[in-house]
Amino acid sequence: MMEEHDIKDKIIRGSEELFMKYGVRSVSMDDVARHLSMSKKTLYQYFADKDEIVTMVAAYHMEKDQKQYESFHTSAKNAIDELVKISSCLKRDLQKMNPSLLFDLQKFHAKAWSAWLGHKQLFIRDSIVRNLKQGIEEGFFRPEINTDILSTMRLELIQLTFDEQIFPSSKYDLAEVNLQIFEHFIYGILTDKGCKVYEKYKLQSNNPELIPQSL
């Protein structure tokens, strides 16, 4: 028999799958119960309402993301390598993410939205600043860039891609929009040396057999 912690974890993971695919607003407690093959009564034994599930899913997702992005930093050979790893991961994740996700949180789930804003400012922004400073020290990023301004811009550009009024999902692919904006961002901060290294890493990412792993 499953323990209470295991059941809560199953509900959180299953809910995350649905929210990522369909957004938050369109997923009901009935949908979650059906997806997990359990009764709605069981859901309410562990969570007061949908809002609590959304809040817990957001916390779980952000903790998972933080561990993953920290692993990119520790395993990366340099600042550019880290950005390439992050870009590949972001593209993969966004291909599975419903564009309405952030809008749903902002409009209907204040606690989860507040947690996201805190995560964005405290972890993601600090990670971007650290990466920019590292890239400058390594000679890959232009020394005159303002890391405070650029990190803020990068953060807001990511969030901008979820705005249906600017990039309607009927016309734009979320992952492609983010890839284009990422390319625009990184080419704007690279030195000539950094540009050459980035091009090599991009080639390696697309064709691993062509580029030595020592790069």
Backbone as CSV, one residue per row, in Angstrom:
resi,resn,N_x,N_y,N_z,CA_x,CA_y,CA_z,C_x,C_y,C_z
1,MET,0.841,-1.203,0.000,0.000,0.000,0.000,0.879,1.256,0.000
2,MET,0.509,2.239,-0.829,1.325,3.449,-0.943,1.227,4.297,0.309
3,GLU,2.362,4.861,0.731,2.364,5.750,1.882,1.851,7.124,1.468
4,GLU,1.498,7.931,2.467,0.917,9.245,2.210,1.839,10.113,1.354
5,HIS,3.137,10.093,1.671,4.098,10.900,0.906,4.125,10.463,-0.553
6,ASP,4.060,9.163,-0.801,4.100,8.646,-2.166,2.858,9.051,-2.949
7,ILE,1.707,9.052,-2.291,0.466,9.428,-2.957,0.500,10.919,-3.319
8,LYS,0.956,11.757,-2.388,1.049,13.191,-2.665,2.019,13.453,-3.815
9,ASP,3.118,12.731,-3.818,4.119,12.884,-4.870,3.535,12.464,-6.221
10,LYS,2.753,11.392,-6.214,2.116,10.925,-7.445,1.137,11.966,-7.975
11,ILE,0.377,12.586,-7.088,-0.577,13.611,-7.492,0.146,14.823,-8.070
12,ILE,1.230,15.227,-7.425,1.993,16.391,-7.896,2.603,16.125,-9.269
13,ARG,3.207,14.952,-9.428,3.835,14.616,-10.717,2.797,14.495,-11.831
14,GLY,1.696,13.843,-11.510,0.640,13.676,-12.514,0.007,15.000,-12.899
15,SER,-0.198,15.862,-11.918,-0.760,17.185,-12.190,0.190,18.011,-13.044
16,GLU,1.478,17.911,-12.755,2.468,18.649,-13.541,2.387,18.241,-15.013
17,GLU,2.245,16.957,-15.288,2.135,16.475,-16.664,0.950,17.120,-17.378
18,LEU,-0.179,17.193,-16.693,-1.373,17.780,-17.289,-1.230,19.286,-17.479
19,PHE,-0.699,19.980,-16.472,-0.545,21.435,-16.559,0.413,21.824,-17.678
20,MET,1.501,21.076,-17.800,2.477,21.374,-18.848,1.863,21.192,-20.240
21,LYS,1.019,20.200,-20.376,0.449,19.880,-21.688,-0.755,20.754,-22.043
22,TYR,-1.616,21.012,-21.058,-2.879,21.690,-21.350,-3.004,23.087,-20.729
23,GLY,-2.021,23.508,-19.940,-2.172,24.729,-19.176,-2.857,24.413,-17.861
24,VAL,-3.017,25.416,-17.016,-3.579,25.185,-15.682,-5.093,25.363,-15.667
25,ARG,-5.574,26.409,-16.283,-6.993,26.743,-16.201,-7.885,25.633,-16.753
26,SER,-7.459,25.007,-17.835,-8.310,24.020,-18.508,-8.312,22.652,-17.821
27,VAL,-7.450,22.453,-16.822,-7.367,21.164,-16.128,-8.166,21.239,-14.827
28,SER,-9.145,20.356,-14.687,-9.983,20.326,-13.487,-9.508,19.233,-12.525
29,MET,-10.063,19.247,-11.343,-9.767,18.189,-10.373,-10.234,16.838,-10.910
30,ASP,-11.324,16.844,-11.651,-11.804,15.602,-12.284,-10.777,15.074,-13.280
31,ASP,-10.175,15.996,-14.034,-9.147,15.600,-15.008,-7.948,14.966,-14.306
32,VAL,-7.526,15.571,-13.201,-6.387,15.044,-12.443,-6.714,13.658,-11.905
33,ALA,-7.905,13.511,-11.314,-8.321,12.215,-10.754,-8.375,11.150,-11.843
34,ARG,-8.922,11.515,-12.997,-9.028,10.567,-14.113,-7.636,10.187,-14.623
35,HIS,-6.760,11.157,-14.741,-5.399,10.919,-15.239,-4.627,9.974,-14.322
36,LEU,-4.892,10.087,-13.012,-4.168,9.276,-12.025,-4.911,8.010,-11.625
37,SER,-6.082,7.803,-12.240,-6.912,6.636,-11.919,-7.212,6.553,-10.428
38,MET,-7.612,7.676,-9.854,-8.009,7.707,-8.449,-9.256,8.578,-8.314
39,SER,-9.928,8.473,-7.202,-11.150,9.250,-7.004,-10.821,10.692,-6.650
40,LYS,-11.764,11.599,-6.964,-11.578,12.992,-6.600,-11.546,13.144,-5.074
41,LYS,-12.247,12.263,-4.393,-12.255,12.275,-2.933,-10.847,12.066,-2.389
42,THR,-10.076,11.200,-3.047,-8.693,10.945,-2.626,-7.850,12.204,-2.778
43,LEU,-8.069,12.947,-3.875,-7.330,14.199,-4.081,-7.568,15.157,-2.918
44,TYR,-8.814,15.265,-2.515,-9.173,16.210,-1.450,-8.720,15.737,-0.064
45,GLN,-8.325,14.496,0.032,-7.747,14.020,1.297,-6.343,14.585,1.493
46,TYR,-5.681,14.917,0.386,-4.294,15.366,0.458,-4.114,16.843,0.100
47,PHE,-5.067,17.396,-0.620,-4.977,18.807,-1.012,-6.335,19.473,-0.812
48,ALA,-6.308,20.683,-0.273,-7.555,21.386,0.036,-8.345,21.735,-1.223
49,ASP,-7.613,22.106,-2.275,-8.271,22.490,-3.525,-7.250,22.489,-4.661
50,LYS,-7.700,22.861,-5.827,-6.819,22.889,-6.998,-5.691,23.892,-6.815
51,ASP,-5.987,25.022,-6.196,-4.971,26.055,-5.998,-3.787,25.518,-5.202
52,GLU,-4.063,24.686,-4.202,-2.969,24.111,-3.417,-2.135,23.154,-4.261
53,ILE,-2.803,22.393,-5.127,-2.071,21.494,-6.025,-1.176,22.304,-6.961
54,VAL,-1.732,23.367,-7.521,-0.954,24.212,-8.434,0.265,24.794,-7.725
55,THR,0.070,25.262,-6.493,1.173,25.837,-5.716,2.258,24.805,-5.458
56,MET,1.860,23.583,-5.107,2.825,22.512,-4.837,3.535,22.065,-6.113
57,VAL,2.793,22.012,-7.212,3.394,21.641,-8.499,4.429,22.684,-8.906
58,ALA,4.096,23.956,-8.719,5.034,25.031,-9.069,6.315,24.905,-8.254
59,ALA,6.179,24.647,-6.951,7.348,24.507,-6.084,8.189,23.305,-6.502
60,TYR,7.527,22.199,-6.806,8.220,20.984,-7.252,8.963,21.225,-8.565
61,HIS,8.295,21.886,-9.498,8.889,22.131,-10.810,10.100,23.058,-10.699
62,MET,9.988,24.096,-9.884,11.096,25.048,-9.745,12.296,24.414,-9.031
63,GLU,12.024,23.567,-8.045,13.125,22.875,-7.364,13.847,21.937,-8.322
64,LYS,13.079,21.239,-9.138,13.661,20.330,-10.133,14.497,21.100,-11.149
65,ASP,13.968,22.224,-11.613,14.695,23.062,-12.571,15.994,23.599,-11.973
66,GLN,15.923,24.016,-10.715,17.105,24.580,-10.064,18.224,23.552,-9.986
67,LYS,17.890,22.328,-9.622,18.906,21.271,-9.550,19.499,20.996,-10.921
68,GLN,18.649,20.992,-11.937,19.128,20.717,-13.291,20.064,21.818,-13.791
69,TYR,19.675,23.074,-13.560,20.487,24.188,-14.046,21.787,24.321,-13.256
70,GLU,21.758,23.958,-11.979,22.992,23.952,-11.198,23.948,22.882,-11.712
71,SER,23.397,21.768,-12.170,24.241,20.702,-12.721,24.888,21.148,-14.028
72,PHE,24.179,21.974,-14.808,24.773,22.513,-16.032,25.991,23.371,-15.694
73,HIS,25.867,24.174,-14.648,26.962,25.059,-14.258,28.178,24.259,-13.804
74,THR,27.959,23.241,-12.987,29.091,22.467,-12.449,29.759,21.593,-13.516
75,SER,28.987,21.188,-14.527,29.552,20.292,-15.549,30.076,21.039,-16.775
76,ALA,29.707,22.306,-16.926,30.101,23.065,-18.122,31.589,23.384,-18.120
77,LYS,32.181,23.385,-19.312,33.605,23.710,-19.453,33.856,25.211,-19.340
78,ASN,32.855,26.001,-19.700,32.985,27.455,-19.646,31.583,28.065,-19.733
79,ALA,31.508,29.390,-19.744,30.212,30.083,-19.739,29.396,29.803,-20.996
80,ILE,30.061,29.682,-22.133,29.341,29.405,-23.380,28.777,27.995,-23.364
81,ASP,29.562,27.054,-22.911,29.103,25.666,-22.812,27.857,25.583,-21.931
82,GLU,27.858,26.338,-20.834,26.699,26.347,-19.938,25.467,26.892,-20.658
83,LEU,25.628,27.979,-21.406,24.496,28.564,-22.130,23.949,27.612,-23.190
84,VAL,24.830,26.890,-23.858,24.393,25.931,-24.873,23.599,24.800,-24.228
85,LYS,24.068,24.323,-23.077,23.340,23.275,-22.346,21.958,23.782,-21.927
86,ILE,21.910,25.008,-21.412,20.643,25.598,-20.975,19.701,25.772,-22.165
87,SER,20.228,26.240,-23.288,19.412,26.460,-24.479,18.792,25.156,-24.973
88,SER,19.587,24.098,-24.994,19.082,22.787,-25.444,17.984,22.280,-24.510
89,CYS,18.200,22.464,-23.210,17.219,22.028,-22.216,15.940,22.847,-22.332
90,LEU,16.098,24.162,-22.501,14.946,25.051,-22.613,14.109,24.698,-23.842
91,LYS,14.785,24.434,-24.944,14.081,24.071,-26.171,13.298,22.782,-25.972
92,ARG,13.915,21.805,-25.348,13.255,20.519,-25.093,12.041,20.686,-24.178
93,ASP,12.207,21.483,-23.111,11.111,21.686,-22.160,9.950,22.468,-22.784
94,LEU,10.285,23.489,-23.568,9.246,24.344,-24.137,8.437,23.632,-25.203
95,GLN,9.023,22.626,-25.833,8.286,21.849,-26.826,7.147,21.068,-26.163
96,LYS,7.257,20.858,-24.846,6.236,20.109,-24.115,5.350,21.017,-23.261
97,MET,5.557,22.336,-23.334,4.870,23.259,-22.439,3.765,24.032,-23.152
98,ASN,2.613,24.108,-22.513,1.517,24.894,-23.059,1.812,26.386,-22.886
99,PRO,1.689,27.173,-23.953,2.021,28.608,-23.860,1.200,29.387,-22.837
100,SER,0.023,28.873,-22.472,-0.845,29.605,-21.542,-0.446,29.424,-20.085
101,LEU,0.567,28.612,-19.829,0.908,28.227,-18.457,1.178,29.420,-17.548
102,LEU,2.077,30.304,-17.934,2.412,31.439,-17.077,1.237,32.405,-16.929
103,PHE,0.481,32.610,-18.007,-0.680,33.491,-17.935,-1.707,32.938,-16.946
104,ASP,-1.927,31.634,-16.991,-2.868,31.002,-16.061,-2.443,31.201,-14.615
105,LEU,-1.144,31.043,-14.358,-0.653,31.253,-12.988,-0.864,32.693,-12.551
106,GLN,-0.511,33.624,-13.428,-0.604,35.047,-13.094,-2.047,35.471,-12.799
107,LYS,-2.980,34.964,-13.569,-4.361,35.427,-13.457,-5.173,34.678,-12.402
108,PHE,-4.875,33.378,-12.211,-5.764,32.572,-11.385,-5.123,31.952,-10.136
109,HIS,-3.790,32.003,-10.030,-3.142,31.322,-8.900,-2.031,32.211,-8.327
110,ALA,-2.429,33.121,-7.446,-1.527,34.155,-6.927,-0.330,33.579,-6.173
111,LYS,-0.552,32.535,-5.382,0.552,31.961,-4.603,1.622,31.363,-5.517
112,ALA,1.191,30.600,-6.495,2.138,29.982,-7.434,2.846,31.047,-8.255
113,TRP,2.109,32.090,-8.654,2.710,33.173,-9.435,3.759,33.921,-8.622
114,SER,3.439,34.179,-7.352,4.388,34.857,-6.466,5.650,34.020,-6.284
115,ALA,5.477,32.708,-6.168,6.628,31.806,-6.023,7.488,31.840,-7.283
116,TRP,6.844,31.879,-8.461,7.571,31.960,-9.724,8.376,33.255,-9.824
117,LEU,7.752,34.371,-9.428,8.446,35.660,-9.474,9.668,35.650,-8.548
118,GLY,9.516,35.052,-7.376,10.641,34.952,-6.451,11.751,34.091,-7.020
119,HIS,11.374,32.971,-7.616,12.344,32.061,-8.239,13.067,32.764,-9.383
120,LYS,12.319,33.527,-10.149,12.890,34.245,-11.296,13.927,35.266,-10.847
121,GLN,13.593,36.017,-9.811,14.476,37.086,-9.360,15.648,36.575,-8.527
122,LEU,15.419,35.573,-7.698,16.462,35.120,-6.774,17.403,34.092,-7.387
123,PHE,16.857,33.145,-8.134,17.717,32.091,-8.681,18.093,32.325,-10.138
124,ILE,17.086,32.489,-10.990,17.374,32.587,-12.424,18.206,33.832,-12.732
125,ARG,17.794,34.968,-12.173,18.523,36.210,-12.437,19.961,36.122,-11.932
126,ASP,20.152,35.603,-10.720,21.503,35.460,-10.173,22.357,34.537,-11.034
127,SER,21.729,33.488,-11.570,22.454,32.548,-12.429,22.906,33.226,-13.720
128,ILE,22.038,34.076,-14.278,22.385,34.792,-15.508,23.530,35.768,-15.249
129,VAL,23.447,36.505,-14.142,24.511,37.455,-13.787,25.834,36.724,-13.608
130,ARG,25.798,35.606,-12.885,27.022,34.836,-12.656,27.614,34.353,-13.970
131,ASN,26.764,33.862,-14.867,27.233,33.365,-16.155,27.844,34.493,-16.989
132,LEU,27.207,35.650,-16.983,27.728,36.786,-17.749,29.093,37.226,-17.228
133,LYS,29.223,37.301,-15.914,30.507,37.708,-15.324,31.593,36.683,-15.627
134,GLN,31.228,35.402,-15.582,32.200,34.354,-15.900,32.649,34.465,-17.353
135,GLY,31.662,34.691,-18.251,31.994,34.808,-19.671,32.888,35.995,-19.971
136,ILE,32.695,37.086,-19.240,33.557,38.262,-19.400,34.980,37.931,-18.961
137,GLU,35.110,37.271,-17.816,36.433,36.880,-17.304,37.143,35.936,-18.255
138,GLU,36.387,35.083,-18.918,36.982,34.110,-19.842,37.289,34.722,-21.212
139,GLY,36.827,35.955,-21.430,37.083,36.626,-22.697,36.097,36.284,-23.793
140,PHE,35.008,35.601,-23.426,34.007,35.193,-24.415,32.891,36.221,-24.579
141,PHE,32.615,36.997,-23.526,31.559,38.010,-23.571,32.184,39.400,-23.519
142,ARG,31.575,40.361,-24.177,32.114,41.715,-24.247,32.243,42.337,-22.846
143,PRO,33.398,42.875,-22.501,33.642,43.388,-21.151,32.808,44.614,-20.789
144,GLU,32.290,45.329,-21.783,31.560,46.561,-21.493,30.075,46.332,-21.195
145,ILE,29.594,45.093,-21.316,28.168,44.866,-21.078,27.836,45.069,-19.600
146,ASN,26.645,45.575,-19.357,26.149,45.778,-17.999,25.376,44.526,-17.603
147,THR,25.945,43.731,-16.697,25.339,42.437,-16.344,23.978,42.600,-15.682
148,ASP,23.771,43.705,-14.966,22.485,43.943,-14.313,21.392,44.184,-15.360
149,ILE,21.676,45.034,-16.324,20.696,45.342,-17.367,20.444,44.128,-18.253
150,LEU,21.514,43.463,-18.663,21.374,42.331,-19.576,20.649,41.148,-18.940
151,SER,20.906,40.899,-17.655,20.219,39.789,-16.981,18.729,40.072,-16.852
152,THR,18.379,41.329,-16.560,16.969,41.716,-16.471,16.289,41.582,-17.823
153,MET,16.967,42.033,-18.866,16.411,41.929,-20.210,16.176,40.474,-20.600
154,ARG,17.153,39.634,-20.299,17.042,38.211,-20.644,15.848,37.576,-19.945
155,LEU,15.668,37.881,-18.675,14.544,37.351,-17.913,13.208,37.761,-18.515
156,GLU,13.075,39.048,-18.807,11.797,39.555,-19.300,11.502,39.085,-20.720
157,LEU,12.541,38.856,-21.507,12.336,38.338,-22.858,11.786,36.916,-22.818
158,ILE,12.272,36.114,-21.870,11.752,34.751,-21.728,10.268,34.795,-21.400
159,GLN,9.902,35.642,-20.443,8.495,35.746,-20.043,7.638,36.321,-21.167
160,LEU,8.226,37.210,-21.961,7.510,37.831,-23.075,7.024,36.796,-24.087
161,THR,7.776,35.732,-24.265,7.432,34.728,-25.278,6.133,34.001,-24.947
162,PHE,5.695,34.079,-23.682,4.449,33.416,-23.275,3.227,34.329,-23.473
163,ASP,3.446,35.557,-23.889,2.349,36.505,-24.060,1.605,36.211,-25.360
164,GLU,0.375,35.754,-25.235,-0.426,35.364,-26.400,-0.751,36.545,-27.319
165,GLN,-0.765,37.747,-26.780,-1.058,38.916,-27.614,0.112,39.270,-28.523
166,ILE,1.315,38.926,-28.080,2.512,39.238,-28.865,2.923,38.060,-29.741
167,PHE,2.930,36.866,-29.148,3.282,35.652,-29.893,2.147,34.628,-29.759
168,PRO,1.030,34.824,-30.489,-0.090,33.883,-30.390,0.330,32.470,-30.793
169,SER,-0.082,31.502,-29.995,0.324,30.110,-30.240,-0.218,29.569,-31.563
170,SER,-1.261,30.231,-32.091,-1.803,29.808,-33.389,-0.854,30.140,-34.537
171,LYS,0.063,31.047,-34.273,0.991,31.500,-35.316,2.440,31.134,-35.027
172,TYR,2.809,31.115,-33.740,4.210,30.908,-33.378,4.406,29.657,-32.528
173,ASP,5.536,29.001,-32.734,5.934,27.874,-31.895,6.761,28.411,-30.734
174,LEU,6.352,28.089,-29.507,6.993,28.634,-28.314,8.487,28.345,-28.277
175,ALA,8.876,27.127,-28.593,10.292,26.752,-28.556,11.091,27.519,-29.609
176,GLU,10.526,27.674,-30.799,11.220,28.384,-31.873,11.389,29.860,-31.546
177,VAL,10.355,30.464,-30.961,10.443,31.870,-30.568,11.572,32.060,-29.560
178,ASN,11.636,31.184,-28.564,12.681,31.278,-27.545,14.065,31.046,-28.132
179,LEU,14.175,30.122,-29.087,15.473,29.862,-29.717,15.949,31.092,-30.488
180,GLN,15.057,31.733,-31.225,15.419,32.929,-31.988,15.863,34.064,-31.052
181,ILE,15.126,34.246,-29.971,15.468,35.309,-29.016,16.782,34.995,-28.302
182,PHE,17.007,33.730,-28.004,18.269,33.333,-27.367,19.447,33.625,-28.295
183,GLU,19.298,33.266,-29.575,20.372,33.519,-30.537,20.655,35.018,-30.645
184,HIS,19.604,35.801,-30.682,19.763,37.259,-30.750,20.506,37.777,-29.522
185,PHE,20.141,37.249,-28.360,20.765,37.674,-27.107,22.248,37.312,-27.069
186,ILE,22.567,36.058,-27.368,23.952,35.618,-27.183,24.890,36.255,-28.218
187,TYR,24.437,36.442,-29.454,25.302,37.082,-30.438,25.547,38.547,-30.092
188,GLY,24.672,39.115,-29.286,24.857,40.495,-28.863,25.875,40.667,-27.753
189,ILE,26.254,39.587,-27.080,27.198,39.699,-25.967,28.554,39.071,-26.267
190,LEU,28.668,38.333,-27.376,29.899,37.600,-27.672,31.013,38.499,-28.216
191,THR,32.242,38.191,-27.825,33.424,38.767,-28.469,33.716,37.927,-29.715
192,ASP,34.685,38.332,-30.498,35.064,37.529,-31.668,35.508,36.130,-31.229
193,LYS,36.275,36.090,-30.152,36.731,34.807,-29.604,35.535,33.973,-29.169
194,GLY,34.606,34.612,-28.479,33.431,33.904,-28.003,32.556,33.408,-29.135
195,CYS,32.458,34.200,-30.193,31.635,33.822,-31.336,32.157,32.538,-31.984
196,LYS,33.476,32.432,-32.116,34.079,31.236,-32.707,33.803,30.008,-31.845
197,VAL,33.943,30.177,-30.532,33.703,29.050,-29.621,32.231,28.649,-29.641
198,TYR,31.346,29.656,-29.660,29.914,29.350,-29.673,29.530,28.591,-30.941
199,GLU,30.078,29.006,-32.085,29.777,28.325,-33.343,30.239,26.870,-33.285
200,LYS,31.382,26.633,-32.659,31.884,25.258,-32.524,30.970,24.427,-31.624
201,TYR,30.525,25.034,-30.519,29.638,24.308,-29.610,28.290,24.016,-30.272
202,LYS,27.794,24.954,-31.071,26.539,24.737,-31.779,26.675,23.576,-32.750
203,LEU,27.785,23.542,-33.453,28.029,22.456,-34.396,28.133,21.131,-33.659
204,GLN,28.800,21.153,-32.521,28.946,19.953,-31.709,27.595,19.471,-31.194
205,SER,26.759,20.415,-30.826,25.438,20.070,-30.311,24.575,19.406,-31.381
206,ASN,24.713,19.874,-32.621,23.912,19.319,-33.717,24.532,18.062,-34.316
207,ASN,25.878,18.020,-34.279,26.605,16.866,-34.861,27.738,16.473,-33.928
208,PRO,27.457,15.753,-32.840,28.459,15.425,-31.815,29.700,14.723,-32.351
209,GLU,29.527,13.984,-33.452,30.660,13.222,-33.967,31.670,14.097,-34.709
210,LEU,31.305,15.329,-35.037,32.181,16.173,-35.856,33.204,16.956,-35.054
211,ILE,32.918,17.187,-33.754,33.759,18.077,-32.970,34.377,17.324,-31.799
212,PRO,35.686,17.440,-31.598,36.321,16.766,-30.482,35.714,17.220,-29.152
213,GLN,35.590,16.301,-28.198,35.012,16.633,-26.910,35.901,17.547,-26.079
214,SER,37.157,17.725,-26.489,38.088,18.546,-25.735,37.866,20.047,-25.948
215,LEU,37.003,20.404,-26.895,36.792,21.833,-27.180,36.266,22.565,-25.974
